[in-house]
C-alpha cells in the first residue's frame, strides 16, 4: 500500500494536535507490516499493540472497538484465534480497516493514548488521507462528528 507512510504521518499529526503520545502502524490487507511511527515518550509496549490492532482490523475487516464488543461474549473463541495467529492480534479500540472504495487494502492501529483516543487518531488519519469508512464503521464516524 503506497499510502502507508502518509497514513502514519497523518496519524502522528492528529495525535500531536491533541497532545497524545502514540504509535501508529499500518499493515496491508494480509496483515503484513507496512509502516509505523512512534512518537518520543510513547510507552515501549505501544508499537506491538498498535501493530496488533492494525492486524486485527485487517483480519476481521472491522474496527477493533466493534471486534472487542463481539469478543466479550466469546472469550474462548477469540483466545483461540490469538493462539492460531501467534498473539499478533490486539482486540481493543484503536484499530480500523483501511478501505479504498469496497476493497480492503489494510489496517491502521494506534496505541498509547486512551482507547477511544487511539481510535480517534486512526479515524483522523483515514480522513486526512481520503480513505472511506465502510457502513459498519459509520456509527463510529458519526460519533466522532464526521459525516459520510
N, C-alpha and C positions, 0 to 999 in steps of 0.2 A: 504494500500500500504506500504509494508515493507521499501521501499526506500525513504519514505517521509523525514526522518531526514537527510539522505545523500544528497538529493537534496537541502534542505535548507542550509546545511553546505557548499555544493559546491557553491551555490549562494552567500553566505556571503563571502567565499574566493575570488570569482571573483570580488565582489564589493570592497573588501579590496585592491586587487591588482590594481584596477583602481582609488581608492581614493573616491568611492561613499559611502554615508551613506544611507542604505536601510533596509527595512523589506522584508523578503522572506516568503511566505506562500504556503503551498501545501494542496490541497483538493483531495478527492477521486473522482471517476467518477460520483458520485451523488452529488458532491458539499459539502460533509461533511468535516469539518476541520480535518486535519491530523497532521500537524506540522507547526511551524513558528519560525523564528528567527529575532530579532530586534537588530540592531547594536546600540551601545551607541551613543547618539546625533541625532538619527533619529527623524524626525518630529512626533509628537504624533498622527497625522492622518494616518501615513503610514501603520500601521498594518491593519486598517479597509479597506483601499484602496487596499492593496496587497491581502487581502482575497477576496475582491470583484472582482479583476482582475482574480484570480485563479478560482473563481466560474464561472465567465462569460466564461473563456476559456474552462472549462469543459462542461458547459451547451451548448455552441454553437459549440464545437469541432473545434475551430479555434483560431488563435491569436487574442488578443483583439485589436491590431492595425488594423487588417483586419476588425474586427467587427465594430470598430469606423467608418471606411470608409463606411460600409454598413448602419450604423445607421444614418449618417448625412442626407441623403435624406428622412428618415422615422422617424423623431423625435417623432411623436405621438405613433407609434407602440412600439418603444423601451422604451419610458416613461411608457407605459402600462406594458411592460414586467418587468420593475423595480418595479412598484407598486405591480404586482402579486407576485413577489419574495421578498416583504418587503424591497426593497432597497439593497439587498445583492450583486447586481452586480455593478461593476465599468467598464464602457466601455471606455477604453483608453489604449494606448500602454503600454505593460509591463506584459501581461499575455499570457501564452502559454499552449496549451493542452499537456498532458503527455501521450505518446503512447508507448505501448510495441507491436512492430510489427503493426498489424492492429487494435489492441484493445485499446480503450481509457481507461486509468486507473486513470486519474485525471487531475488536472490543477495546474500550478505554477504561482504565481503572485508576482510581485516585485513593490515596491513603495518607493520613497524617493529621487531619482535622477531625471534627465530629462526623459521624456517618452521613448525616444529611448535608453537611458542608462539603464532604467529599463528592457526593452526587451532584451538588450544585456546581462544583468546579468542572466535573465531567460534562455536564449539560452545557455549561458556558463554552467549553472548548468545542463541542459539536456545533453549537450555534455559530460561533465565531468563524468556523471553517465551512459553514454552509451545508452540513450534513442534516439529513431528515430524521425525524423521530417517528418510529413505527406506531401504529394505532395503539399497541399495548403500552406505550410509554407516553401517550398523550395526557393521561391523568397526571403523571409526574411533571410533565412540561407545563401543564396548566397550573399546577400547584406552585411552580416556580415563577409564575406570572408571565409566561410566554404564550403567544398564540401560534396556531399551526400554520 
